[in-house]
Amino acid sequence: QNSRKELEALMGKAKHFEVLEDYNRALENLNQVIVLYQWFLPALAEKAKVLMMMGDWEQAIETAQRVLAHDQHNIEALRITILFLLSQDAKYSTAQQRISDLIDAIDRHEPKNAPLLESVSRPFARIAGRNAAV
């Protein structure tokens, strides 16, 4: 019971620092969660997101790949991977495949959550520009 409360407290602190845009402190808390609760994949996915917000794409994509190695349908890790492919690598065909994977993951985990699908797809549409394939 105490360990669950500690996990939630650390994740809450990480989110608090993320909202304040104090990404280094958010990362410290997430790293602590990852060390103490290796089974808790949301912390690893959150770490990838924070790294992306810090502009550390190399570590962000590496962390997202670690998440996907454990859960190939992780929505956040797929989202980060697609953003990387579109904005950093300009690999539109690979991004297309990953977008299909993401849609499958959303259908699997959140089938009735249309706002999620919209919020996830909006950045891709903006980055892809006039590339109709994406």
Phi, psi and omega in degrees: 000314180295323181293326177294319178295321179295318177301311181296323179295316179295319178294322177296318178296319179298316180295321177301312180292327176297315179297323178282359183062028172263075189293328179297317179289325175298317180296321177301314180294320179294320178297322178296317178298316183297321179289315185282328185230071185300335182283348187270089184297328179303330178293321179292319177295320178295322178298318178299320180294317179295318178300320178297317180294333177281349182088009179268075185296323182300310179289326180298314182290324177297317180291319177298321178294325176298318178297314182294335176294331179267329182214096185291352180251022180286116187298314183296317180294320177296319180299315180295319179299316180294316178301320178296313182299322182280318188266333185252320185258341184054041178260083187291322181291321177293320178298322177303313180296318180292327176296320175299317178298320180294317179298318176299318180295318178294318177299326181284313187267325186224061188296335183252019185253075180298321178300326177296313180300319179294313183292330178285322185279336184304311179298326180295317180297321180292318182287321184292338179062238183263011178285099186295334182295326180277000000 
